[in-house]
Amino acid sequence: MDLTSLTIPDLRQKLSQGAVKPREVVDQLGRRIAAVDPQLKAYLHLDLEKARADADKADISLPLGGVPIAIKDVINVQGDPCTCASKILQGYTAPYDATVITKLRDAGAVLCGRTNMDEFAMGSSTENSSWGVTRNPWDLERIPGGSSGGSAAAVGGHEAFAALGSDTGGSIRQPAALCSCVGLKPTYGRVSRYGLVAFASSLDQIGTFTRTVEEAALLLEIIAGHDPHDNTSIDRPVPRYRSTLHEGVKGLRLGVPKEYFIEGIDPQVESAVRAAIDEYRRQGAEIVEVSLPHTKYAVAVYYIIATAECSANLARFDGVRYGKRAAHPKDMLDMYGRTRAEGFGAEVKRRIILGTYVLSSGYYDAYYNRAQKVRRMIAEDFRLAFEQCDALLTPTSPTPAFKVGERTQNPLQMYLADIFTIAVNLAGICGVSIPCGFTTEKLPIGLQIIGPKWGEECMLRIAHAYEQATPWHKEKPPL
């Protein structure tokens, strides 16, 4: 029996019936990882012995009892490395569990490993990792997306039943689309960020990678909720997201923003998304065209605000407190300078420099302050759109996965990979990417469903309706 191809509900059923033991699940998953991860390189750190020990103690009566979950290497797991795929944190071990990790443990999950990522979550291809490039399970010559590419490749490549990631400007949804899995970015404040290494604090949000929408709903029920350790966490009841999944879309109004079907979008991507919109129409949803006029400024606004916040957040990595320290410094300034020069990669340095510039005297009002004003206008666009509809339907990525190395010399082209996902983070609302087809080269295509603040329940219901009517989520990668 191939356990690694099972969904979490199917696996939980076998565990609860006693047909399989949690240790057997970990053993079979370990064999799958040993067989394919030398090619994919989805994991940075594995401790299968600890996972087996945890599996032996797993309470299978719990919602995730005995289910192995992978964790992006930007979320603290006590006793495990947390390098953020950066040399500057080489050798660092997390001294505590992030809140989401505590919640997963309380639900019975077995943590199986740390997944690769763009260094400090800065990138769209997982090519910026200091420890090597992760590959796409559907085509090993192509990138898996980023920055949570390792988590997406692990789930898409059946090396994990589910995984956690972080989404600052599309870092869950975009790789989910490129690896043919479900990527959920909750509303800002819905899930605690305590224990997440910060990139851009007003944008970062922890979310999930799963194979189905039902699994995404299950994980969100577990990890969501108020956390007194996180002052951006909002105290709102957590709905039972799974309870409304099967209600369908009849009578719902779904908006299609004209700004998301732009010149340059891959024709096969547009065709697949248009076909998905037609499927919703067949199911009884009303399709309406809406406008988000300030979308064209989203990339520029994001790369001002995100870099400004990253320049402040990454100031703590200086060789004094933890992680790498330059050898034999002449003085304190030499230690600071060489530690950061040796420890950070090129993309991280680029964003720190840009962020420091936009916050500097004489430029703060011209760039950062103005970007914050436009950010409010982007959020207002969404608010007005949601007065006309229940959710929005858009492509997740303008293109399918591109080849490794294709965009590394063109940062601007790389930044545009997130053009359809960035505005969701700027507005603090929720979004999910689900599989909606393949190109003629068998490369996955993703449909993005965007909901209003706290609109995950309806958004997941909409996603589930399409998933159940189509075969895309059942496809398996060639590995």
C-alpha positions as CSV (number, residue, x, y, z in Angstrom):
1,M,0.0,0.0,0.0
2,D,1.4,3.4,-1.1
3,L,0.7,5.5,2.0
4,T,2.4,8.6,0.7
5,S,-0.3,9.1,-2.0
6,L,-3.1,9.2,0.6
7,T,-4.8,12.4,1.7
8,I,-4.8,13.2,5.4
9,P,-8.5,12.1,5.9
10,D,-7.7,8.7,4.1
11,L,-4.6,8.3,6.2
12,R,-6.4,9.2,9.4
13,Q,-9.0,6.6,8.6
14,K,-6.4,3.8,8.2
15,L,-4.7,4.9,11.4
16,S,-7.9,5.0,13.4
17,Q,-8.9,1.5,12.1
18,G,-5.5,0.1,13.1
19,A,-4.8,-0.9,9.5
20,V,-1.5,1.0,9.7
21,K,0.7,2.3,12.6
22,P,2.1,5.8,12.8
23,R,5.7,4.5,12.7
24,E,4.9,2.6,9.4
25,V,3.8,6.0,7.9
26,V,7.0,7.6,8.9
27,D,9.1,4.7,7.6
28,Q,7.3,4.7,4.2
29,L,7.6,8.5,4.0
30,G,11.3,8.2,4.8
31,R,11.8,5.7,1.9
32,R,10.0,8.1,-0.4
33,I,12.2,11.0,0.7
34,A,15.3,8.9,0.3
35,A,14.2,8.0,-3.3
36,V,13.3,11.4,-4.6
37,D,14.8,14.1,-2.5
38,P,18.3,13.8,-3.9
39,Q,16.7,15.1,-7.1
40,L,14.1,17.5,-5.6
41,K,16.2,18.9,-2.7
42,A,13.0,19.9,-0.9
43,Y,14.4,19.3,2.6
44,L,17.2,21.1,4.4
45,H,17.0,19.0,7.6
46,L,15.5,15.6,8.4
47,D,15.3,13.8,11.8
48,L,13.4,10.7,11.0
49,E,14.5,9.0,14.2
50,K,12.9,11.7,16.2
51,A,9.8,11.5,13.9
52,R,9.6,7.7,14.5
53,A,9.9,8.2,18.3
54,D,7.1,10.9,18.1
55,A,5.0,8.6,15.9
56,D,5.3,5.8,18.5
57,K,3.8,8.2,21.1
58,A,1.2,9.7,18.7
59,D,-2.4,9.8,19.9
60,I,-4.3,8.8,16.9
61,S,-7.6,10.0,18.3
62,L,-6.4,13.6,17.7
63,P,-7.2,15.5,14.4
64,L,-3.7,15.0,13.1
65,G,-2.6,12.1,15.2
66,G,0.3,10.3,13.5
67,V,0.3,12.6,10.4
68,P,3.8,13.8,9.3
69,I,4.0,17.5,8.5
70,A,7.0,19.4,7.0
71,I,7.9,22.9,8.2
72,K,9.5,25.7,6.2
73,D,12.9,26.6,7.6
74,V,11.7,30.0,8.8
75,I,9.5,28.8,11.6
76,N,11.0,27.9,15.0
77,V,10.8,24.2,16.1
78,Q,12.5,23.7,19.5
79,G,15.7,21.8,19.2
80,D,15.8,21.9,15.4
81,P,18.0,24.1,13.2
82,C,16.3,27.3,11.9
83,T,18.6,28.8,9.3
84,C,16.1,30.6,7.0
85,A,18.3,29.0,4.3
86,S,21.0,31.5,5.1
87,K,24.7,31.1,6.1
88,I,24.3,33.8,8.7
89,L,22.2,31.4,10.8
90,Q,24.3,28.3,10.2
91,G,24.5,26.4,13.4
92,Y,21.6,28.2,15.1
93,T,19.1,25.9,16.9
94,A,15.6,27.2,17.8
95,P,15.2,27.5,21.6
96,Y,11.4,27.4,21.5
97,D,8.4,26.3,19.5
98,A,6.4,28.8,17.3
99,T,2.7,29.0,18.3
100,V,1.7,27.1,15.1
101,I,4.1,24.3,16.1
102,T,2.6,24.0,19.5
103,K,-0.8,23.8,17.9
104,L,0.3,21.1,15.5
105,R,1.8,19.1,18.3
106,D,-1.3,19.4,20.4
107,A,-3.3,18.1,17.4
108,G,-1.0,15.0,17.3
109,A,1.1,15.9,14.2
110,V,4.5,14.4,13.7
111,L,7.1,16.9,12.5
112,C,9.3,15.3,9.9
113,G,11.7,18.0,8.6
114,R,12.7,21.5,7.6
115,T,12.1,22.5,4.0
116,N,14.2,24.7,1.7
117,M,13.3,28.2,0.8
118,D,14.7,31.5,-0.6
119,E,17.0,33.0,1.9
120,F,15.0,34.8,4.6
121,A,11.9,34.3,2.3
122,M,13.3,36.7,-0.3
123,G,12.6,35.3,-3.7
124,S,10.1,33.7,-6.1
125,S,12.0,30.6,-7.2
126,T,13.9,29.0,-4.2
127,E,17.1,29.7,-6.1
128,N,18.3,32.1,-3.4
129,S,18.9,29.4,-0.8
130,S,22.4,29.2,0.5
131,W,22.1,25.4,0.6
132,G,21.1,24.7,-3.0
133,V,18.2,25.0,-5.5
134,T,15.0,23.0,-5.0
135,R,13.5,21.5,-8.1
136,N,9.9,21.2,-9.4
137,P,8.5,17.7,-9.0
138,W,6.8,18.0,-12.4
139,D,9.9,19.0,-14.2
140,L,13.3,18.8,-12.6
141,E,14.7,21.4,-14.9
142,R,12.3,24.0,-13.5
143,I,11.9,26.0,-10.3
144,P,9.2,25.1,-7.8
145,G,8.3,28.8,-7.1
146,G,9.2,30.6,-3.9
147,S,10.0,31.5,-1.3
148,S,8.3,28.4,0.1
149,G,9.5,26.2,-2.7
150,G,10.7,23.4,-0.5
151,S,7.3,23.0,1.2
152,A,5.5,23.1,-2.2
153,A,7.9,20.6,-3.7
154,A,7.6,18.3,-0.7
155,V,3.8,18.2,-0.8
156,G,3.6,18.2,-4.6
157,G,6.3,15.5,-4.8
158,H,4.5,13.3,-2.1
159,E,7.4,13.8,0.3
160,A,5.0,15.2,2.9
161,F,1.3,14.9,3.6
162,A,1.2,18.7,4.3
163,A,3.6,21.5,5.1
164,L,3.6,25.0,6.6
165,G,5.0,27.9,4.8
166,S,5.0,31.7,5.0
167,D,3.5,34.2,2.6
168,T,4.8,37.7,2.4
169,G,3.9,38.5,-1.2
170,G,2.7,35.2,-2.6
171,S,5.3,32.8,-1.2
172,I,2.7,30.1,-0.5
173,R,0.2,30.6,-3.3
174,Q,2.7,31.0,-6.2
175,P,4.8,27.8,-5.5
176,A,1.5,25.9,-4.8
177,A,0.3,26.8,-8.3
178,L,3.6,25.8,-9.9
179,C,3.7,22.4,-8.0
180,S,0.0,21.6,-8.3
181,C,-1.0,21.7,-4.7
182,V,-3.4,23.8,-2.5
183,G,-1.7,26.9,-1.0
184,L,-3.6,28.9,1.6
185,K,-2.7,32.4,2.8
186,P,-5.0,33.4,5.7
187,T,-6.1,36.9,6.6
188,Y,-3.4,38.9,8.3
189,G,-3.8,38.2,12.0
190,R,-5.8,35.0,11.6
191,V,-2.7,32.8,12.4
192,S,-0.1,33.7,15.0
193,R,3.3,34.8,13.7
194,Y,5.0,34.2,17.0
195,G,8.1,32.1,16.2
196,L,8.2,33.1,12.6
197,V,11.5,34.8,11.6
198,A,10.3,38.1,10.3
199,F,10.9,39.4,6.8
200,A,8.3,42.1,6.5
201,S,6.2,42.2,9.6
202,S,3.1,43.9,8.2
203,L,2.9,41.4,5.3
204,D,4.1,38.0,6.6
205,Q,1.5,35.4,7.3
206,I,1.9,31.6,8.1
207,G,-0.2,29.3,5.9
208,T,-0.4,25.8,4.6
209,F,0.4,23.5,1.7
210,T,-1.9,20.5,1.2
211,R,-3.1,18.2,-1.6
212,T,-6.8,19.1,-1.2
213,V,-9.0,22.0,0.0
214,E,-10.5,19.8,2.8
215,E,-7.0,19.3,4.3
216,A,-6.3,23.1,4.1
217,A,-9.5,23.7,6.0
218,L,-8.5,21.1,8.6
219,L,-5.1,22.6,9.2
220,L,-6.5,26.2,9.3
221,E,-8.9,25.1,12.0
222,I,-5.9,23.8,14.0
223,I,-3.4,26.6,13.6
224,A,-5.7,29.7,13.5
225,G,-6.7,31.7,16.6
226,H,-5.7,34.5,18.9
227,D,-2.2,34.3,20.5
228,P,-1.2,36.7,23.3
229,H,2.4,36.3,22.3
230,D,1.6,38.1,19.0
231,N,0.2,41.6,19.1
232,T,-0.9,41.4,15.5
233,S,-3.0,38.3,16.2
234,I,-6.7,39.1,16.2
235,D,-9.1,37.7,18.8
236,R,-11.9,36.3,16.7
237,P,-13.6,32.9,16.9
238,V,-12.2,30.3,14.5
239,P,-15.0,28.8,12.4
240,R,-15.3,25.1,11.6
241,Y,-14.2,25.6,8.1
242,R,-14.9,22.0,7.0
243,S,-18.5,22.2,8.0
244,T,-19.5,24.4,5.1
245,L,-17.2,23.0,2.4
246,H,-20.0,21.1,0.6
247,E,-22.5,24.0,0.3
248,G,-21.6,24.7,-3.3
249,V,-21.5,28.1,-5.1
250,K,-25.0,28.4,-6.4
251,G,-26.2,32.0,-5.8
252,L,-22.7,33.3,-5.0
253,R,-21.3,36.3,-6.9
254,L,-17.7,35.8,-8.1
255,G,-15.8,38.7,-9.4
256,V,-13.2,38.7,-12.2
257,P,-10.9,41.7,-12.0
258,K,-10.0,42.9,-15.5
259,E,-6.6,44.1,-14.3
260,Y,-5.5,40.4,-13.7
261,F,-5.8,39.4,-17.3
262,I,-2.9,41.5,-18.7
263,E,-0.6,41.5,-21.7
264,G,2.2,39.1,-21.1
265,I,0.1,36.4,-19.3
266,D,0.8,32.9,-20.7
267,P,-2.0,32.0,-23.1
268,Q,-2.3,28.5,-21.6
269,V,-2.6,30.0,-18.1
270,E,-5.3,32.4,-19.2
271,S,-7.2,29.6,-21.0
272,A,-7.2,27.3,-18.0
273,V,-8.3,30.1,-15.6
274,R,-11.1,31.2,-18.1
275,A,-12.2,27.5,-18.2
276,A,-12.3,27.4,-14.4
277,I,-14.5,30.6,-14.4
278,D,-16.9,28.9,-16.9
279,E,-17.1,25.9,-14.5
280,Y,-18.2,28.1,-11.7
281,R,-20.8,29.6,-14.0
282,R,-22.1,26.1,-14.8
283,Q,-22.4,25.4,-11.1
284,G,-24.7,28.4,-10.6
285,A,-22.4,31.2,-9.6
286,E,-23.0,34.6,-11.0
287,I,-19.8,35.9,-12.7
288,V,-19.3,39.7,-12.6
289,E,-16.5,41.9,-13.9
290,V,-14.9,44.1,-11.3
291,S,-12.0,46.6,-11.3
292,L,-9.0,47.0,-9.0
293,P,-7.6,50.1,-10.5
294,H,-4.5,50.5,-8.3
295,T,-3.3,46.9,-9.0
296,K,-0.7,48.3,-11.4
297,Y,1.1,49.9,-8.5
298,A,1.2,46.8,-6.3
299,V,4.7,45.5,-7.2
300,A,6.3,49.0,-6.7
301,V,4.5,49.5,-3.4
302,Y,5.4,46.0,-2.2
303,Y,9.1,46.4,-3.0
304,I,9.3,49.6,-1.1
305,I,7.4,48.5,2.0
306,A,8.8,45.0,2.2
307,T,12.4,46.0,1.7
308,A,12.0,48.8,4.3
309,E,10.7,46.4,6.9
310,C,13.3,43.8,6.0
311,S,16.2,46.3,6.5
312,A,14.9,46.9,10.0
313,N,14.1,43.2,10.8
314,L,17.5,41.9,9.6
315,A,19.5,44.4,11.5
316,R,19.5,41.9,14.4
317,F,21.8,39.6,12.5
318,D,25.1,41.2,13.2
319,G,27.2,38.4,14.8
320,V,26.6,39.6,18.3
321,R,23.6,37.6,19.5
322,Y,23.4,34.3,17.5
323,G,24.4,32.6,14.3
324,K,27.6,33.3,12.3
325,R,30.3,35.6,13.4
326,A,33.2,36.7,11.2
327,A,36.6,35.2,12.4
328,H,39.2,37.4,14.0
329,P,37.6,40.8,13.6
330,K,39.8,43.9,14.1
331,D,37.0,45.7,16.0
332,M,33.3,45.9,16.4
333,L,32.5,47.6,13.1
334,D,34.7,45.1,11.3
335,M,32.8,42.2,12.9
336,Y,29.4,43.8,11.9
337,G,30.5,44.4,8.3
338,R,32.2,41.1,7.6
339,T,29.6,39.0,9.4
340,R,26.8,40.5,7.3
341,A,28.9,40.5,4.1
342,E,29.8,36.8,4.5
343,G,26.5,35.7,5.9
344,F,23.9,37.3,3.6
345,G,23.3,36.3,0.0
346,A,23.1,38.7,-2.9
347,E,19.3,39.0,-3.0
348,V,19.1,39.7,0.8
349,K,21.8,42.3,0.5
350,R,20.0,43.9,-2.5
351,R,16.8,44.2,-0.5
352,I,18.5,45.5,2.7
353,I,20.2,48.2,0.7
354,L,17.0,49.2,-1.1
355,G,15.1,49.3,2.2
356,T,17.7,51.4,3.9
357,Y,17.6,53.8,1.1
358,V,13.8,54.3,1.1
359,L,13.9,54.9,4.8
360,S,16.8,57.3,4.8
361,S,16.5,61.0,5.5
362,G,15.2,62.9,2.5
363,Y,13.6,59.8,0.9
364,Y,11.2,58.6,3.5
365,D,8.3,60.8,2.4
366,A,9.1,60.4,-1.3
367,Y,9.1,56.6,-1.2
368,Y,8.0,54.9,2.0
369,N,5.3,57.3,3.1
370,R,3.9,57.5,-0.4
371,A,3.9,53.7,-0.7
372,Q,1.9,53.4,2.5
373,K,-0.7,55.8,1.1
374,V,-1.0,53.8,-2.1
375,R,-1.3,50.6,0.0
376,R,-4.4,52.0,1.6
377,M,-5.8,52.7,-1.9
378,I,-5.2,49.1,-2.9
379,A,-7.0,47.9,0.2
380,E,-9.9,50.2,-0.6
381,D,-10.1,48.8,-4.1
382,F,-10.6,45.3,-2.6
383,R,-13.2,46.6,-0.1
384,L,-15.3,48.2,-2.9
385,A,-15.0,45.0,-5.0
386,F,-16.2,42.8,-2.2
387,E,-19.3,45.0,-2.0
388,Q,-20.2,43.6,-5.5
389,C,-19.1,40.0,-5.0
390,D,-18.3,37.3,-2.5
391,A,-14.8,36.4,-3.8
392,L,-12.5,37.1,-6.7
393,L,-11.2,34.7,-9.3
394,T,-7.7,35.3,-10.9
395,P,-4.7,33.5,-12.1
396,T,-2.1,32.7,-9.4
397,S,1.0,33.1,-11.5
398,P,1.2,34.7,-15.0
399,T,3.3,31.9,-16.3
400,P,4.0,28.2,-15.5
401,A,7.2,27.3,-13.8
402,F,10.3,28.7,-15.6
403,K,13.6,26.9,-15.9
404,V,16.3,27.1,-13.3
405,G,18.6,30.0,-13.9
406,E,16.3,31.6,-16.5
407,R,15.6,34.8,-14.4
408,T,18.5,34.9,-11.9
409,Q,20.2,37.7,-13.8
410,N,17.1,39.8,-14.1
411,P,15.7,40.7,-10.6
412,L,12.8,42.8,-12.0
413,Q,11.6,39.9,-14.2
414,M,11.8,37.7,-11.1
415,Y,9.8,40.2,-9.0
416,L,7.0,40.2,-11.5
417,A,6.5,36.5,-10.9
418,D,4.3,37.6,-7.9
419,I,2.4,40.2,-9.7
420,F,-1.0,38.5,-9.1
421,T,-0.4,37.7,-5.4
422,I,1.3,40.7,-3.9
423,A,-1.8,42.9,-3.6
424,V,-3.5,40.4,-1.3
425,N,-0.7,40.8,1.3
426,L,-0.8,44.6,1.0
427,A,-4.5,44.5,1.7
428,G,-4.2,42.0,4.5
429,I,-6.9,39.7,3.1
430,C,-7.0,36.0,2.4
431,G,-6.2,34.0,-0.7
432,V,-5.9,30.4,-1.8
433,S,-4.4,28.8,-4.9
434,I,-5.8,25.5,-6.2
435,P,-4.8,23.4,-9.3
436,C,-6.8,24.2,-12.4
437,G,-5.0,22.5,-15.2
438,F,-1.7,21.8,-17.0
439,T,0.1,23.2,-20.0
440,T,0.9,21.0,-23.0
441,E,4.3,20.4,-21.4
442,K,2.5,19.0,-18.3
443,L,3.3,22.0,-16.1
444,P,0.8,22.9,-13.4
445,I,-1.5,25.9,-13.6
446,G,-3.1,27.5,-10.5
447,L,-6.4,29.4,-9.9
448,Q,-6.3,32.0,-7.2
449,I,-9.4,32.6,-5.2
450,I,-9.3,35.9,-3.1
451,G,-11.6,36.5,-0.2
452,P,-12.3,39.5,2.0
453,K,-10.9,39.9,5.5
454,W,-12.0,36.9,7.6
455,G,-13.6,35.4,4.5
456,E,-11.7,32.0,4.6
457,E,-14.9,30.0,5.2
458,C,-16.6,31.1,2.0
459,M,-13.3,31.2,0.0
460,L,-12.6,27.5,0.9
461,R,-16.2,26.5,0.1
462,I,-15.7,28.1,-3.4
463,A,-12.3,26.3,-3.8
464,H,-13.8,23.0,-2.8
465,A,-16.7,23.3,-5.2
466,Y,-14.3,23.6,-8.2
467,E,-11.9,20.9,-6.9
468,Q,-14.7,18.3,-6.5
469,A,-15.8,19.0,-10.1
470,T,-12.4,18.6,-11.7
471,P,-9.6,16.0,-11.8
472,W,-6.5,18.2,-11.5
473,H,-5.8,17.6,-7.8
474,K,-5.7,13.8,-8.4
475,E,-2.8,14.0,-10.9
476,K,0.5,12.7,-9.7
477,P,4.0,14.0,-10.6
478,P,6.3,11.8,-12.8
479,L,8.8,11.1,-10.0
